[in-house]
Amino acid sequence: METIPAKNMLTRTKNNFWFGTDYNMNIYRGCSHGCIYCDSRSDCYGIDAFDQVRAKENALTILEDNLRRKTLKGVVGTGAMSDPYNPMEKKHQLTRQALELFKRYGYGVAIATKSPLVTRDEDLLLAIQKRSPVIIKITITCADDALAKIIEPQVAPSSARFSAIKALSDHGIFTGILLMPILPFINDTLANIKAIVASAAEQGAKFIYPAFGVTLRDSQRLYFYDQLDAHFPGIKKEYLRHFGNAYSCASPQAKNLWTIFTRECQHYGLLYKMEDIVGRYKLEHGSQQLSFFD
Ligand code: SF4
């Protein structure tokens, strides 16, 4: 696999609002999952050949050095700019080896992924969880596998992602869904949202965190519009009419979707507010730690 130079593997988060993380890590650069809406294609990140996955050179050595030096042993988030469980991970196991290091040095982890490969690392996640908080966020945007295949073409079907949630939850790993982005005029239907919430509950998810819209800018917008023309004829016109060049493109249904979404989550006992999700996964770790030392 091609590598790119790196100096640091951990960056401190500005505030730890986003799932209570203290650090961010991207062990890979680029992503081959092909999501038509991917924000990481934006010019501001400067990632050329985005669909090609590359590893950071000496990533594990640098990461170990970073972990050893930090005075704050917090939660490391991964999965923001590339999927830590991209197809290369199956062979190269960089994410798995990073988890080994988190375990050794006493750090927690917050993983965002679309891949069921995360279940391979259940043993390490459970081991980390004995000392530190662990949360797994699996992105699901479409209840329907056929629609997911169009907007996330190289990703496992939604049904396989739901199975991964069940496997992790059955093992006692705090797991839930990132329900984002919800694309205006495509998957922003009541039926889609209700089906995802119901399946989440059925598979043992603890939470769903949604965004009823999408962000678009520069080259990422052009790529997205090309994909709309290829797969959803006529929809680009709706985007241009409703959003022009706006960065934030909320679904015209957002208010209604939020009302139904919160009602359904309450019905099934799923968490959906950030402070509740963070509070619970950090507390669950705490209660496990107490019983661990009993
Ligand atoms: S999985 Fe994430 S990083 Fe990869 S293409 Fe999809 S949105 Fe982009």
Residues whose N, C-alpha, C, O or C-beta is under 5 A from the ligand:
A	BS01	SF4	C31 H33 G34 C35 C38 S40 M81 S82 D83 K114
